[in-house]
Amino acid sequence: MDHSSALQLEQALRLGSLAVLSDEERQALARHAHIQSFATGEVLIREGDDSADVMLLLQGMVKLCRHSTQGKECVLHLVRSGRILDAGVLFYEEILPFSAVALHPCAVLRIEKKPLLDCLQRNPNLCLALLRGMSLRQRLLINKIAGSQGRILVASRVAAWLLHRARMEKSATLELHVTQETLARQMGISRESLSRELSALHAVGLIERTRRRIVLLDSDALKLRARS
């Protein structure tokens, strides 16, 4: 490995949840990690495969999805740079339950599972960081399931998603980077329902909206809407 590649790898091991690693842990994991690039539409993880490395997204955006036997796609999560695609791959004992597809040209840091599991056993801060990320995704999935059963209104789902994204991005300005169809599938609603609800939120002054950007103007009102 040349000096430039080694420096790039070392920097990647400081991103996201991996920021809590010690220098010694970082050097140990570097021996079992590499950076890989993917083109738009390329599959990083395929549903039904036996196993996969842990992947930290360095650049671009990736969707985690499943397909029904009829071929209908369900978007489980949209992963942005600086986040692990799915920490669950560390513990899946059967085939992988989802696919990961690049929505834009992207680069990932791939880490072999066993060295990372060894690191987790010694580093409680890393465990907490991974659990925090997994718990946020679990909340979104719970809302999606409840919504599919008719227990959560479209208005509540959209408001909850906007607040979640703002919390994850630490910003009231959300750059979407994906189509409304993809967003709607992630929320478990139709594209038409999402468009109507975003228009309604814009009309009452809770958000500003352009084709690729949403700005949250009244988080308190959105919280009330999310709880309704």
JOJO-V391708 format. One record per residue. SS is DSSP state (helix for helix, strand for strand, loop for the rest). Layout:
ss->SS
ss->SS
This chain:
ss->loop
ss->loop
ss->helix
ss->helix
ss->helix
ss->helix
ss->helix
ss->helix
ss->helix
ss->helix
ss->helix
ss->helix
ss->loop
ss->loop
ss->loop
ss->helix
ss->helix
ss->helix
ss->helix
ss->helix
ss->loop
ss->loop
ss->helix
ss->helix
ss->helix
ss->helix
ss->helix
ss->helix
ss->helix
ss->helix
ss->loop
ss->loop
ss->strand
ss->strand
ss->strand
ss->strand
ss->strand
ss->strand
ss->loop
ss->loop
ss->loop
ss->loop
ss->strand
ss->strand
ss->strand
ss->loop
ss->loop
ss->loop
ss->loop
ss->loop
ss->loop
ss->loop
ss->loop
ss->strand
ss->strand
ss->strand
ss->strand
ss->strand
ss->strand
ss->loop
ss->strand
ss->strand
ss->strand
ss->strand
ss->strand
ss->strand
ss->strand
ss->loop
ss->loop
ss->loop
ss->loop
ss->loop
ss->strand
ss->strand
ss->strand
ss->strand
ss->strand
ss->strand
ss->strand
ss->strand
ss->loop
ss->loop
ss->loop
ss->strand
ss->loop
ss->loop
ss->helix
ss->helix
ss->helix
ss->helix
ss->loop
ss->loop
ss->loop
ss->loop
ss->loop
ss->loop
ss->loop
ss->loop
ss->strand
ss->strand
ss->strand
ss->strand
ss->loop
ss->loop
ss->loop
ss->strand
ss->strand
ss->strand
ss->strand
ss->strand
ss->strand
ss->loop
ss->helix
ss->helix
ss->helix
ss->helix
ss->helix
ss->helix
ss->helix
ss->helix
ss->helix
ss->helix
ss->loop
ss->helix
ss->helix
ss->helix
ss->helix
ss->helix
ss->helix
ss->helix
ss->helix
ss->helix
ss->helix
ss->helix
ss->helix
ss->helix
ss->helix
ss->helix
ss->helix
ss->helix
ss->helix
ss->helix
ss->helix
ss->helix
ss->helix
ss->helix
ss->helix
ss->helix
ss->loop
ss->loop
ss->loop
ss->loop
ss->loop
ss->helix
ss->helix
ss->helix
ss->helix
ss->helix
ss->helix
ss->helix
ss->helix
ss->helix
ss->helix
ss->helix
ss->helix
ss->helix
ss->helix
ss->helix
ss->helix
ss->loop
ss->loop
ss->loop
ss->strand
ss->strand
ss->strand
ss->loop
ss->loop
ss->loop
ss->loop
ss->helix
ss->helix
ss->helix
ss->helix
ss->helix
ss->helix
ss->helix
ss->helix
ss->loop
ss->loop
ss->loop
ss->helix
ss->helix
ss->helix
ss->helix
ss->helix
ss->helix
ss->helix
ss->helix
ss->helix
ss->helix
ss->helix
ss->helix
ss->helix
ss->loop
ss->loop
ss->loop
ss->strand
ss->strand
ss->strand
ss->loop
ss->loop
ss->loop
ss->strand
ss->strand
ss->strand
ss->strand
ss->loop
ss->loop
ss->helix
ss->helix
ss->helix
ss->helix
ss->helix
ss->helix
ss->helix
ss->helix
ss->helix
ss->loop
